[in-house]
Amino acid sequence: MSAHSTYDALRHFADSWALLVMTLVFLGLAAWPFRPGAREKNEEAAKMIFESDDHGK
């Protein structure tokens, strides 16, 4: 296999299956905070910065 045909094979893979996998991963990560049951953890994380940080001082 020459360097040119290796490049072409990797380019074809990146243009087809890798793009599909990256799109599915992106959609999954973008939808993750909206899953059922996540509201409580999301609200806890949002309010975390306002809590007092007095442990150890």
CHARMM-style PDB file with segment names, atoms N, HN, CA, C and O in Angstrom:
ATOM      1  N   MET     1       0.839  -1.175   0.000  1.00  0.00      PROA
ATOM      2  CA  MET     1       0.000   0.000   0.000  1.00  0.00      PROA
ATOM      3  C   MET     1       0.887   1.243   0.000  1.00  0.00      PROA
ATOM      4  O   MET     1       1.735   1.412   0.876  1.00  0.00      PROA
ATOM      5  N   SER     2       0.687   2.082  -0.963  1.00  0.00      PROA
ATOM      6  HN  SER     2      -0.002   1.944  -1.674  1.00  0.00      PROA
ATOM      7  CA  SER     2       1.512   3.281  -1.045  1.00  0.00      PROA
ATOM      8  C   SER     2       0.974   4.353  -0.097  1.00  0.00      PROA
ATOM      9  O   SER     2      -0.135   4.249   0.427  1.00  0.00      PROA
ATOM     10  N   ALA     3       1.791   5.381   0.106  1.00  0.00      PROA
ATOM     11  HN  ALA     3       2.692   5.465  -0.320  1.00  0.00      PROA
ATOM     12  CA  ALA     3       1.408   6.463   1.005  1.00  0.00      PROA
ATOM     13  C   ALA     3       0.168   7.177   0.488  1.00  0.00      PROA
ATOM     14  O   ALA     3      -0.681   7.606   1.270  1.00  0.00      PROA
ATOM     15  N   HSD     4       0.066   7.304  -0.828  1.00  0.00      PROA
ATOM     16  HN  HSD     4       0.756   6.956  -1.463  1.00  0.00      PROA
ATOM     17  CA  HSD     4      -1.079   7.986  -1.412  1.00  0.00      PROA
ATOM     18  C   HSD     4      -2.373   7.195  -1.187  1.00  0.00      PROA
ATOM     19  O   HSD     4      -3.407   7.782  -0.868  1.00  0.00      PROA
ATOM     20  N   SER     5      -2.322   5.876  -1.349  1.00  0.00      PROA
ATOM     21  HN  SER     5      -1.482   5.399  -1.608  1.00  0.00      PROA
ATOM     22  CA  SER     5      -3.537   5.083  -1.154  1.00  0.00      PROA
ATOM     23  C   SER     5      -3.904   4.996   0.327  1.00  0.00      PROA
ATOM     24  O   SER     5      -5.083   4.892   0.663  1.00  0.00      PROA
ATOM     25  N   THR     6      -2.900   5.037   1.223  1.00  0.00      PROA
ATOM     26  HN  THR     6      -1.942   5.121   0.950  1.00  0.00      PROA
ATOM     27  CA  THR     6      -3.190   5.070   2.660  1.00  0.00      PROA
ATOM     28  C   THR     6      -3.904   6.360   3.006  1.00  0.00      PROA
ATOM     29  O   THR     6      -4.882   6.354   3.754  1.00  0.00      PROA
ATOM     30  N   TYR     7      -3.421   7.458   2.467  1.00  0.00      PROA
ATOM     31  HN  TYR     7      -2.627   7.463   1.859  1.00  0.00      PROA
ATOM     32  CA  TYR     7      -4.064   8.746   2.680  1.00  0.00      PROA
ATOM     33  C   TYR     7      -5.502   8.718   2.180  1.00  0.00      PROA
ATOM     34  O   TYR     7      -6.414   9.174   2.870  1.00  0.00      PROA
ATOM     35  N   ASP     8      -5.702   8.186   0.985  1.00  0.00      PROA
ATOM     36  HN  ASP     8      -4.961   7.816   0.424  1.00  0.00      PROA
ATOM     37  CA  ASP     8      -7.049   8.123   0.425  1.00  0.00      PROA
ATOM     38  C   ASP     8      -7.974   7.269   1.285  1.00  0.00      PROA
ATOM     39  O   ASP     8      -9.138   7.621   1.473  1.00  0.00      PROA
ATOM     40  N   ALA     9      -7.476   6.163   1.806  1.00  0.00      PROA
ATOM     41  HN  ALA     9      -6.530   5.877   1.653  1.00  0.00      PROA
ATOM     42  CA  ALA     9      -8.298   5.285   2.646  1.00  0.00      PROA
ATOM     43  C   ALA     9      -8.670   5.982   3.955  1.00  0.00      PROA
ATOM     44  O   ALA     9      -9.817   5.919   4.396  1.00  0.00      PROA
ATOM     45  N   LEU    10      -7.696   6.645   4.569  1.00  0.00      PROA
ATOM     46  HN  LEU    10      -6.764   6.697   4.211  1.00  0.00      PROA
ATOM     47  CA  LEU    10      -7.977   7.361   5.813  1.00  0.00      PROA
ATOM     48  C   LEU    10      -8.904   8.548   5.568  1.00  0.00      PROA
ATOM     49  O   LEU    10      -9.771   8.844   6.391  1.00  0.00      PROA
ATOM     50  N   ARG    11      -8.726   9.210   4.464  1.00  0.00      PROA
ATOM     51  HN  ARG    11      -8.022   8.970   3.796  1.00  0.00      PROA
ATOM     52  CA  ARG    11      -9.594  10.347   4.116  1.00  0.00      PROA
ATOM     53  C   ARG    11     -11.025   9.880   3.909  1.00  0.00      PROA
ATOM     54  O   ARG    11     -11.965  10.525   4.372  1.00  0.00      PROA
ATOM     55  N   HSD    12     -11.191   8.760   3.213  1.00  0.00      PROA
ATOM     56  HN  HSD    12     -10.427   8.236   2.837  1.00  0.00      PROA
ATOM     57  CA  HSD    12     -12.533   8.217   2.997  1.00  0.00      PROA
ATOM     58  C   HSD    12     -13.173   7.829   4.328  1.00  0.00      PROA
ATOM     59  O   HSD    12     -14.355   8.093   4.544  1.00  0.00      PROA
ATOM     60  N   PHE    13     -12.410   7.209   5.216  1.00  0.00      PROA
ATOM     61  HN  PHE    13     -11.449   6.994   5.041  1.00  0.00      PROA
ATOM     62  CA  PHE    13     -12.925   6.837   6.537  1.00  0.00      PROA
ATOM     63  C   PHE    13     -13.340   8.075   7.329  1.00  0.00      PROA
ATOM     64  O   PHE    13     -14.408   8.094   7.942  1.00  0.00      PROA
ATOM     65  N   ALA    14     -12.502   9.100   7.317  1.00  0.00      PROA
ATOM     66  HN  ALA    14     -11.634   9.085   6.819  1.00  0.00      PROA
ATOM     67  CA  ALA    14     -12.798  10.323   8.064  1.00  0.00      PROA
ATOM     68  C   ALA    14     -14.011  11.039   7.487  1.00  0.00      PROA
ATOM     69  O   ALA    14     -14.781  11.646   8.232  1.00  0.00      PROA
ATOM     70  N   ASP    15     -14.189  10.978   6.189  1.00  0.00      PROA
ATOM     71  HN  ASP    15     -13.563  10.485   5.585  1.00  0.00      PROA
ATOM     72  CA  ASP    15     -15.319  11.652   5.549  1.00  0.00      PROA
ATOM     73  C   ASP    15     -16.632  10.908   5.729  1.00  0.00      PROA
ATOM     74  O   ASP    15     -17.698  11.491   5.529  1.00  0.00      PROA
ATOM     75  N   SER    16     -16.580   9.641   6.100  1.00  0.00      PROA
ATOM     76  HN  SER    16     -15.714   9.168   6.263  1.00  0.00      PROA
ATOM     77  CA  SER    16     -17.827   8.895   6.200  1.00  0.00      PROA
ATOM     78  C   SER    16     -18.106   8.444   7.623  1.00  0.00      PROA
ATOM     79  O   SER    16     -18.910   9.067   8.316  1.00  0.00      PROA
ATOM     80  N   TRP    17     -17.470   7.391   8.069  1.00  0.00      PROA
ATOM     81  HN  TRP    17     -16.817   6.885   7.507  1.00  0.00      PROA
ATOM     82  CA  TRP    17     -17.796   6.786   9.365  1.00  0.00      PROA
ATOM     83  C   TRP    17     -17.347   7.631  10.546  1.00  0.00      PROA
ATOM     84  O   TRP    17     -18.067   7.732  11.539  1.00  0.00      PROA
ATOM     85  N   ALA    18     -16.187   8.231  10.458  1.00  0.00      PROA
ATOM     86  HN  ALA    18     -15.602   8.149   9.651  1.00  0.00      PROA
ATOM     87  CA  ALA    18     -15.715   9.051  11.577  1.00  0.00      PROA
ATOM     88  C   ALA    18     -16.610  10.271  11.768  1.00  0.00      PROA
ATOM     89  O   ALA    18     -16.881  10.676  12.898  1.00  0.00      PROA
ATOM     90  N   LEU    19     -17.062  10.849  10.678  1.00  0.00      PROA
ATOM     91  HN  LEU    19     -16.842  10.520   9.759  1.00  0.00      PROA
ATOM     92  CA  LEU    19     -17.977  11.987  10.766  1.00  0.00      PROA
ATOM     93  C   LEU    19     -19.295  11.564  11.408  1.00  0.00      PROA
ATOM     94  O   LEU    19     -19.851  12.292  12.230  1.00  0.00      PROA
ATOM     95  N   LEU    20     -19.789  10.399  11.036  1.00  0.00      PROA
ATOM     96  HN  LEU    20     -19.337   9.807  10.368  1.00  0.00      PROA
ATOM     97  CA  LEU    20     -21.019   9.890  11.623  1.00  0.00      PROA
ATOM     98  C   LEU    20     -20.854   9.637  13.121  1.00  0.00      PROA
ATOM     99  O   LEU    20     -21.735   9.987  13.906  1.00  0.00      PROA
ATOM    100  N   VAL    21     -19.747   9.042  13.521  1.00  0.00      PROA
ATOM    101  HN  VAL    21     -19.031   8.757  12.884  1.00  0.00      PROA
ATOM    102  CA  VAL    21     -19.488   8.765  14.936  1.00  0.00      PROA
ATOM    103  C   VAL    21     -19.369  10.069  15.716  1.00  0.00      PROA
ATOM    104  O   VAL    21     -19.953  10.196  16.792  1.00  0.00      PROA
ATOM    105  N   MET    22     -18.631  11.032  15.197  1.00  0.00      PROA
ATOM    106  HN  MET    22     -18.156  10.929  14.322  1.00  0.00      PROA
ATOM    107  CA  MET    22     -18.481  12.311  15.889  1.00  0.00      PROA
ATOM    108  C   MET    22     -19.823  13.040  16.018  1.00  0.00      PROA
ATOM    109  O   MET    22     -20.080  13.682  17.036  1.00  0.00      PROA
ATOM    110  N   THR    23     -20.672  12.948  15.005  1.00  0.00      PROA
ATOM    111  HN  THR    23     -20.464  12.427  14.178  1.00  0.00      PROA
ATOM    112  CA  THR    23     -21.986  13.574  15.072  1.00  0.00      PROA
ATOM    113  C   THR    23     -22.846  12.911  16.133  1.00  0.00      PROA
ATOM    114  O   THR    23     -23.527  13.600  16.892  1.00  0.00      PROA
ATOM    115  N   LEU    24     -22.826  11.584  16.200  1.00  0.00      PROA
ATOM    116  HN  LEU    24     -22.272  11.025  15.583  1.00  0.00      PROA
ATOM    117  CA  LEU    24     -23.609  10.873  17.210  1.00  0.00      PROA
ATOM    118  C   LEU    24     -23.111  11.159  18.623  1.00  0.00      PROA
ATOM    119  O   LEU    24     -23.914  11.310  19.544  1.00  0.00      PROA
ATOM    120  N   VAL    25     -21.797  11.235  18.800  1.00  0.00      PROA
ATOM    121  HN  VAL    25     -21.144  11.113  18.052  1.00  0.00      PROA
ATOM    122  CA  VAL    25     -21.239  11.569  20.120  1.00  0.00      PROA
ATOM    123  C   VAL    25     -21.654  12.981  20.509  1.00  0.00      PROA
ATOM    124  O   VAL    25     -22.052  13.214  21.651  1.00  0.00      PROA
ATOM    125  N   PHE    26     -21.568  13.922  19.581  1.00  0.00      PROA
ATOM    126  HN  PHE    26     -21.245  13.733  18.653  1.00  0.00      PROA
ATOM    127  CA  PHE    26     -21.976  15.294  19.868  1.00  0.00      PROA
ATOM    128  C   PHE    26     -23.444  15.364  20.269  1.00  0.00      PROA
ATOM    129  O   PHE    26     -23.784  16.013  21.258  1.00  0.00      PROA
ATOM    130  N   LEU    27     -24.310  14.708  19.517  1.00  0.00      PROA
ATOM    131  HN  LEU    27     -24.033  14.181  18.714  1.00  0.00      PROA
ATOM    132  CA  LEU    27     -25.737  14.738  19.834  1.00  0.00      PROA
ATOM    133  C   LEU    27     -26.020  14.096  21.190  1.00  0.00      PROA
ATOM    134  O   LEU    27     -26.857  14.586  21.948  1.00  0.00      PROA
ATOM    135  N   GLY    28     -25.326  13.003  21.494  1.00  0.00      PROA
ATOM    136  HN  GLY    28     -24.647  12.605  20.879  1.00  0.00      PROA
ATOM    137  CA  GLY    28     -25.500  12.352  22.783  1.00  0.00      PROA
ATOM    138  C   GLY    28     -25.064  13.239  23.933  1.00  0.00      PROA
ATOM    139  O   GLY    28     -25.756  13.323  24.948  1.00  0.00      PROA
ATOM    140  N   LEU    29     -23.923  13.903  23.787  1.00  0.00      PROA
ATOM    141  HN  LEU    29     -23.361  13.834  22.963  1.00  0.00      PROA
ATOM    142  CA  LEU    29     -23.441  14.790  24.843  1.00  0.00      PROA
ATOM    143  C   LEU    29     -24.307  16.047  24.970  1.00  0.00      PROA
ATOM    144  O   LEU    29     -24.494  16.559  26.074  1.00  0.00      PROA
ATOM    145  N   ALA    30     -24.827  16.538  23.866  1.00  0.00      PROA
ATOM    146  HN  ALA    30     -24.674  16.122  22.969  1.00  0.00      PROA
ATOM    147  CA  ALA    30     -25.686  17.711  23.914  1.00  0.00      PROA
ATOM    148  C   ALA    30     -27.033  17.388  24.561  1.00  0.00      PROA
ATOM    149  O   ALA    30     -27.631  18.253  25.201  1.00  0.00      PROA
ATOM    150  N   ALA    31     -27.516  16.161  24.404  1.00  0.00      PROA
ATOM    151  HN  ALA    31     -27.030  15.458  23.884  1.00  0.00      PROA
ATOM    152  CA  ALA    31     -28.801  15.760  24.965  1.00  0.00      PROA
ATOM    153  C   ALA    31     -28.678  15.271  26.410  1.00  0.00      PROA
ATOM    154  O   ALA    31     -29.688  15.178  27.108  1.00  0.00      PROA
ATOM    155  N   TRP    32     -27.476  14.960  26.871  1.00  0.00      PROA
ATOM    156  HN  TRP    32     -26.656  15.036  26.305  1.00  0.00      PROA
ATOM    157  CA  TRP    32     -27.265  14.379  28.201  1.00  0.00      PROA
ATOM    158  C   TRP    32     -27.879  15.201  29.339  1.00  0.00      PROA
ATOM    159  O   TRP    32     -28.512  14.608  30.212  1.00  0.00      PROA
ATOM    160  N   PRO    33     -27.731  16.516  29.382  1.00  0.00      PROA
ATOM    161  CA  PRO    33     -28.322  17.284  30.491  1.00  0.00      PROA
ATOM    162  C   PRO    33     -29.848  17.286  30.487  1.00  0.00      PROA
ATOM    163  O   PRO    33     -30.456  17.603  31.510  1.00  0.00      PROA
ATOM    164  N   PHE    34     -30.477  16.948  29.383  1.00  0.00      PROA
ATOM    165  HN  PHE    34     -29.984  16.691  28.551  1.00  0.00      PROA
ATOM    166  CA  PHE    34     -31.930  16.996  29.268  1.00  0.00      PROA
ATOM    167  C   PHE    34     -32.596  15.645  29.505  1.00  0.00      PROA
ATOM    168  O   PHE    34     -33.803  15.507  29.306  1.00  0.00      PROA
ATOM    169  N   ARG    35     -31.822  14.652  29.928  1.00  0.00      PROA
ATOM    170  HN  ARG    35     -30.842  14.765  30.090  1.00  0.00      PROA
ATOM    171  CA  ARG    35     -32.396  13.328  30.157  1.00  0.00      PROA
ATOM    172  C   ARG    35     -33.298  13.363  31.389  1.00  0.00      PROA
ATOM    173  O   ARG    35     -33.130  14.216  32.261  1.00  0.00      PROA
ATOM    174  N   PRO    36     -34.253  12.438  31.461  1.00  0.00      PROA
ATOM    175  CA  PRO    36     -35.132  12.389  32.630  1.00  0.00      PROA
ATOM    176  C   PRO    36     -34.330  12.103  33.904  1.00  0.00      PROA
ATOM    177  O   PRO    36     -33.435  11.258  33.901  1.00  0.00      PROA
ATOM    178  N   GLY    37     -34.646  12.791  34.960  1.00  0.00      PROA
ATOM    179  HN  GLY    37     -35.373  13.477  34.962  1.00  0.00      PROA
ATOM    180  CA  GLY    37     -33.969  12.567  36.233  1.00  0.00      PROA
ATOM    181  C   GLY    37     -32.725  13.411  36.439  1.00  0.00      PROA
ATOM    182  O   GLY    37     -32.099  13.322  37.495  1.00  0.00      PROA
ATOM    183  N   ALA    38     -32.348  14.222  35.473  1.00  0.00      PROA
ATOM    184  HN  ALA    38     -32.857  14.295  34.615  1.00  0.00      PROA
ATOM    185  CA  ALA    38     -31.131  15.020  35.594  1.00  0.00      PROA
ATOM    186  C   ALA    38     -31.384  16.390  36.206  1.00  0.00      PROA
ATOM    187  O   ALA    38     -30.437  17.101  36.543  1.00  0.00      PROA
ATOM    188  N   ARG    39     -32.632  16.764  36.351  1.00  0.00      PROA
ATOM    189  HN  ARG    39     -33.401  16.186  36.078  1.00  0.00      PROA
ATOM    190  CA  ARG    39     -32.955  18.113  36.820  1.00  0.00      PROA
ATOM    191  C   ARG    39     -32.340  18.401  38.187  1.00  0.00      PROA
ATOM    192  O   ARG    39     -31.760  19.467  38.390  1.00  0.00      PROA
ATOM    193  N   GLU    40     -32.461  17.470  39.119  1.00  0.00      PROA
ATOM    194  HN  GLU    40     -32.932  16.603  38.954  1.00  0.00      PROA
ATOM    195  CA  GLU    40     -31.952  17.694  40.473  1.00  0.00      PROA
ATOM    196  C   GLU    40     -30.432  17.896  40.474  1.00  0.00      PROA
ATOM    197  O   GLU    40     -29.932  18.799  41.144  1.00  0.00      PROA
ATOM    198  N   LYS    41     -29.705  17.076  39.738  1.00  0.00      PROA
ATOM    199  HN  LYS    41     -30.112  16.342  39.193  1.00  0.00      PROA
ATOM    200  CA  LYS    41     -28.247  17.221  39.686  1.00  0.00      PROA
ATOM    201  C   LYS    41     -27.841  18.500  38.964  1.00  0.00      PROA
ATOM    202  O   LYS    41     -26.850  19.128  39.337  1.00  0.00      PROA
ATOM    203  N   ASN    42     -28.582  18.891  37.949  1.00  0.00      PROA
ATOM    204  HN  ASN    42     -29.387  18.381  37.647  1.00  0.00      PROA
ATOM    205  CA  ASN    42     -28.280  20.133  37.241  1.00  0.00      PROA
ATOM    206  C   ASN    42     -28.494  21.341  38.139  1.00  0.00      PROA
ATOM    207  O   ASN    42     -27.681  22.265  38.142  1.00  0.00      PROA
ATOM    208  N   GLU    43     -29.583  21.340  38.902  1.00  0.00      PROA
ATOM    209  HN  GLU    43     -30.244  20.589  38.899  1.00  0.00      PROA
ATOM    210  CA  GLU    43     -29.845  22.455  39.815  1.00  0.00      PROA
ATOM    211  C   GLU    43     -28.803  22.507  40.931  1.00  0.00      PROA
ATOM    212  O   GLU    43     -28.379  23.590  41.334  1.00  0.00      PROA
ATOM    213  N   GLU    44     -28.393  21.348  41.427  1.00  0.00      PROA
ATOM    214  HN  GLU    44     -28.738  20.469  41.099  1.00  0.00      PROA
ATOM    215  CA  GLU    44     -27.350  21.297  42.462  1.00  0.00      PROA
ATOM    216  C   GLU    44     -26.040  21.870  41.939  1.00  0.00      PROA
ATOM    217  O   GLU    44     -25.371  22.630  42.641  1.00  0.00      PROA
ATOM    218  N   ALA    45     -25.674  21.518  40.730  1.00  0.00      PROA
ATOM    219  HN  ALA    45     -26.217  20.902  40.160  1.00  0.00      PROA
ATOM    220  CA  ALA    45     -24.441  22.028  40.135  1.00  0.00      PROA
ATOM    221  C   ALA    45     -24.531  23.536  39.885  1.00  0.00      PROA
ATOM    222  O   ALA    45     -23.544  24.254  40.042  1.00  0.00      PROA
ATOM    223  N   ALA    46     -25.713  24.010  39.498  1.00  0.00      PROA
ATOM    224  HN  ALA    46     -26.515  23.427  39.370  1.00  0.00      PROA
ATOM    225  CA  ALA    46     -25.885  25.442  39.227  1.00  0.00      PROA
ATOM    226  C   ALA    46     -25.779  26.270  40.500  1.00  0.00      PROA
ATOM    227  O   ALA    46     -25.285  27.397  40.461  1.00  0.00      PROA
ATOM    228  N   LYS    47     -26.235  25.728  41.633  1.00  0.00      PROA
ATOM    229  HN  LYS    47     -26.636  24.813  41.664  1.00  0.00      PROA
ATOM    230  CA  LYS    47     -26.224  26.467  42.898  1.00  0.00      PROA
ATOM    231  C   LYS    47     -24.933  26.272  43.683  1.00  0.00      PROA
ATOM    232  O   LYS    47     -24.722  26.938  44.697  1.00  0.00      PROA
ATOM    233  N   MET    48     -24.086  25.387  43.238  1.00  0.00      PROA
ATOM    234  HN  MET    48     -24.258  24.846  42.415  1.00  0.00      PROA
ATOM    235  CA  MET    48     -22.860  25.046  43.942  1.00  0.00      PROA
ATOM    236  C   MET    48     -21.934  26.251  44.139  1.00  0.00      PROA
ATOM    237  O   MET    48     -21.279  26.360  45.175  1.00  0.00      PROA
ATOM    238  N   ILE    49     -21.876  27.142  43.174  1.00  0.00      PROA
ATOM    239  HN  ILE    49     -22.408  27.054  42.332  1.00  0.00      PROA
ATOM    240  CA  ILE    49     -20.944  28.269  43.265  1.00  0.00      PROA
ATOM    241  C   ILE    49     -21.375  29.302  44.299  1.00  0.00      PROA
ATOM    242  O   ILE    49     -20.574  30.144  44.706  1.00  0.00      PROA
ATOM    243  N   PHE    50     -22.631  29.245  44.725  1.00  0.00      PROA
ATOM    244  HN  PHE    50     -23.282  28.561  44.394  1.00  0.00      PROA
ATOM    245  CA  PHE    50     -23.130  30.210  45.702  1.00  0.00      PROA
ATOM    246  C   PHE    50     -23.017  29.707  47.139  1.00  0.00      PROA
ATOM    247  O   PHE    50     -23.281  30.458  48.078  1.00  0.00      PROA
ATOM    248  N   GLU    51     -22.630  28.449  47.319  1.00  0.00      PROA
ATOM    249  HN  GLU    51     -22.416  27.839  46.556  1.00  0.00      PROA
ATOM    250  CA  GLU    51     -22.511  27.891  48.663  1.00  0.00      PROA
ATOM    251  C   GLU    51     -21.254  28.411  49.339  1.00  0.00      PROA
ATOM    252  O   GLU    51     -20.277  28.763  48.678  1.00  0.00      PROA
ATOM    253  N   SER    52     -21.290  28.454  50.657  1.00  0.00      PROA
ATOM    254  HN  SER    52     -22.084  28.168  51.194  1.00  0.00      PROA
ATOM    255  CA  SER    52     -20.129  28.912  51.433  1.00  0.00      PROA
ATOM    256  C   SER    52     -19.006  27.896  51.345  1.00  0.00      PROA
ATOM    257  O   SER    52     -19.244  26.688  51.336  1.00  0.00      PROA
ATOM    258  N   ASP    53     -17.795  28.388  51.281  1.00  0.00      PROA
ATOM    259  HN  ASP    53     -17.602  29.369  51.288  1.00  0.00      PROA
ATOM    260  CA  ASP    53     -16.630  27.523  51.179  1.00  0.00      PROA
ATOM    261  C   ASP    53     -15.798  27.661  52.446  1.00  0.00      PROA
ATOM    262  O   ASP    53     -14.648  28.097  52.399  1.00  0.00      PROA
ATOM    263  N   ASP    54     -16.391  27.284  53.591  1.00  0.00      PROA
ATOM    264  HN  ASP    54     -17.325  26.929  53.630  1.00  0.00      PROA
ATOM    265  CA  ASP    54     -15.724  27.469  54.878  1.00  0.00      PROA
ATOM    266  C   ASP    54     -15.083  26.199  55.415  1.00  0.00      PROA
ATOM    267  O   ASP    54     -14.688  26.186  56.581  1.00  0.00      PROA
ATOM    268  N   HSD    55     -14.958  25.146  54.644  1.00  0.00      PROA
ATOM    269  HN  HSD    55     -15.279  25.157  53.697  1.00  0.00      PROA
ATOM    270  CA  HSD    55     -14.342  23.953  55.193  1.00  0.00      PROA
ATOM    271  C   HSD    55     -12.823  24.088  55.141  1.00  0.00      PROA
ATOM    272  O   HSD    55     -12.245  24.171  54.057  1.00  0.00      PROA
ATOM    273  N   GLY    56     -12.199  24.110  56.258  1.00  0.00      PROA
ATOM    274  HN  GLY    56     -12.669  24.043  57.139  1.00  0.00      PROA
ATOM    275  CA  GLY    56     -10.745  24.167  56.326  1.00  0.00      PROA
ATOM    276  C   GLY    56     -10.189  25.548  56.574  1.00  0.00      PROA
ATOM    277  O   GLY    56      -8.969  25.693  56.642  1.00  0.00      PROA
ATOM    278  N   LYS    57     -10.993  26.551  56.709  1.00  0.00      PROA
ATOM    279  HN  LYS    57     -11.985  26.434  56.654  1.00  0.00      PROA
ATOM    280  CA  LYS    57     -10.490  27.906  56.946  1.00  0.00      PROA
ATOM    281  C   LYS    57     -10.693  28.292  58.388  1.00  0.00      PROA
ATOM    282  OT1 LYS    57     -10.334  29.400  58.787  1.00  0.00      PROA
TER     283      LYS     57
END
